[in-house]
Amino acid sequence: MKNKLSRFAVPYVVWMAIFVVAPIVIMVIYAFSNGEGGATLDNFVQMGGYAAVFGRSFKLALIATAICLLRSPCGTPPWC
């Protein structure tokens, strides 16, 4: 029975490999490489210039989360 059910997992594993794992691997490769393809950490050094953008993004994420929690169908806090 276990072997029969494991065959159903194959499409899921392929799907996850293509649409989840592969993009993460590609992002990591791009993060640690420069335009010529050499390894570098300069991309992480330059992230400091975007601190205001990161801060604004986190602020908007917190606001959106608070709105969603307050508008939840469970009613008033504490949530169900």
Secondary structure by P-SEA (a helix, b strand, c coil): caaaaaaaaaaaaaaaaaccaaaaaaaaaaaacccccccccccccccccaaaaaaaaaaaaaaaaaaaaaaccccccccc
